[in-house]
Amino acid sequence: MRIHGTAVYVLWRREMIRYVRAKSRLFGSLAMPVFFLIFLGLGFRRMPVPGMDGGAGYIGFLAPGIIGMTLLFSSSMQGMSVLWDREFGFLKEIMVAPVSRVSLVLGRIAGGATTSMLQGLLIFGASLVMGFRFRGPAALAAGLVFMLLISFTFIGLGLVFASRMKDMQGFGIVMNFVVFPFFFLSGALTPLENFPWIIRALSYADPLTYGVDGLRGALTGTSALPVVVDLAAMAGFSALMLFLGAYFFETSEGV
Amino acid sequence: MDAIRVEGLVKTFDGFTAVDRVSFAVAEGELFGLLGPNGAGKTTTINMLATLLRPTAGSAVVAGFDVARDRDAVRKSIGIVFQEPALDGRLTGRENLEFHTMMYGLGKAERRRRIDEVLALVELTDKAGVLVDKYSGGMKRRLEIARGLTHRPEVLFLDEPTLGLDAQTRRHIWDYVRKLNKESGVTIILTTHYMEEADFLCDRVAIMDHGAFAALDTPARLKDALGGDVVSLELEGDAAAFLEALGREAWIKRSKLREDVLSLTMERGERRIPDLVVMAGRHGVAVSCVNLRKPSLEDVFLHFTGRTIREREATAGERNRARVMHHQRRRA
């Protein structure tokens, strides 16, 4: 199937315009991760974290987790934008356009990935203010790769749900029952070692576990699994979820 | 060549037949109307022609391309204005048009020129920089019609173009639609449940009911089929003898008694009213109200479907509600 570059670009640009204009959405979605950073970061300041060496402290453990959380929420919300368009009728305008469905999916992914990367980077900046330190430019580059893979994975997930749902309430319920477990199971806030084995088993089925662990490893040098394992897992998950998202979106009807 | 050729088109949803073996052809440059109540299958028909829904059976060729096989080619050749607004309220009017023209692959200079052109056509040039959320209903409608035209489609679909608009705005939109059709020669298919809209705008009208066509012709010929004017008499008293007497009069083409209103079809009704009142008196029936109506499409609808469009709408509404509830139960 042909990819229409202009269509991908114009879908991406629309997302950017909307993102910049919706200031309340921007700040609203940043509020929660910032509060987590401030209150958990300060509250657990003196707590030793198993496996975190080099005196990075809890903030060194927490910051990558909160960046991962920001990416998880903002990219799965990309599915919401499909439902939003359905609700306001704009989806029909998109679906009736003479461009391949693959281009439509790519445009959505490009827009969603950019907005969630921007959100993630803003939280990264906030964590630096909170005293988080990373190892240098190469570490940051590797971290960006993990951030992008996390975004892709959950944009795919959002598209799967949004393509099969007709209303926003249903999507809200999914957010609570799917996205929050992804978050808590990932070890974003607490080391997985402390969980009972059954929860830990679930954690290893959660893509975000590898995303957060990889991000932590890339930025601080300390991770539960080798960074290469995290990278391979995330590459696999993101490819799978993007494929599923694209497939479900393509086969959904326009009205 | 026909702009549209439809043969035996069918669409079923979970066993419910929304469109039932519809066949018709629309000539190039024609302004063609689908008239019927809500739930008659008009929008479903349009959505199939616009490639948004896949037909269950039958075939449709739009601008020379098959809607099931050549979807992208069909999409390129058509413009569509949906029943519900399909604009992005967080973008300005111009940005909405830019989005559209880029999706349709127009070059930069051409985009600018055409956007300016259509904005002028619908008189929105000075509102182009305003967010669409701030537009009134009529302005949104005009912007959507403009958008449907920016890529110069061969066929333009208008699904209930004036639904929910005030009389003045409706009149305005009618004028645009006519002007468009005359000046640019674009083939226009519109759906409506407003009789006067179909009557005023369309070259030919198909009356649609329960997913099928009940009639298809020019508005004038459809009205002629009724055989003249309709005189309605509101009667008081036992009308049996009066009806029997009327049955012997050859100039009465049709009579229909609904509750106590007797509707009679005849030519030159205004000349017959005095006779009718006298006759009624002779047969012991009092006439409390007389109404003379030159035939409208409303009567045409009544004639072809046996009910008025409003009654139809009530039952179609119930049917739709039942269907929606059925869906919700299944999902839950």
Chai-1 contact restraints between the chains, C-beta under 6 A:
chainA,res_idxA,chainB,res_idxB,connection_type,confidence,min_distance_angstrom,max_distance_angstrom,comment,restraint_id
A,T6,B,M102,contact,1.0,0.0,6.0,A-B,restraint_1
A,A7,B,M103,contact,1.0,0.0,6.0,A-B,restraint_2
A,V10,B,F99,contact,1.0,0.0,6.0,A-B,restraint_3
A,V10,B,M102,contact,1.0,0.0,6.0,A-B,restraint_4
A,R14,B,F99,contact,1.0,0.0,6.0,A-B,restraint_5
A,R18,B,R90,contact,1.0,0.0,6.0,A-B,restraint_6
A,R21,B,R90,contact,1.0,0.0,6.0,A-B,restraint_7
A,G89,B,E84,contact,1.0,0.0,6.0,A-B,restraint_8
A,G89,B,P85,contact,1.0,0.0,6.0,A-B,restraint_9
A,G89,B,A86,contact,1.0,0.0,6.0,A-B,restraint_10
A,F90,B,A86,contact,1.0,0.0,6.0,A-B,restraint_11
A,F90,B,D88,contact,1.0,0.0,6.0,A-B,restraint_12
A,K92,B,F82,contact,1.0,0.0,6.0,A-B,restraint_13
A,K92,B,A86,contact,1.0,0.0,6.0,A-B,restraint_14
A,E93,B,A86,contact,1.0,0.0,6.0,A-B,restraint_15
A,V96,B,A50,contact,1.0,0.0,6.0,A-B,restraint_16
A,V96,B,I80,contact,1.0,0.0,6.0,A-B,restraint_17
A,A97,B,M103,contact,1.0,0.0,6.0,A-B,restraint_18
A,P98,B,D72,contact,1.0,0.0,6.0,A-B,restraint_19
A,P98,B,R75,contact,1.0,0.0,6.0,A-B,restraint_20
A,P98,B,K76,contact,1.0,0.0,6.0,A-B,restraint_21
A,G254,B,L52,contact,1.0,0.0,6.0,A-B,restraint_22
A,V255,B,N47,contact,1.0,0.0,6.0,A-B,restraint_23
A,V255,B,L52,contact,1.0,0.0,6.0,A-B,restraint_24
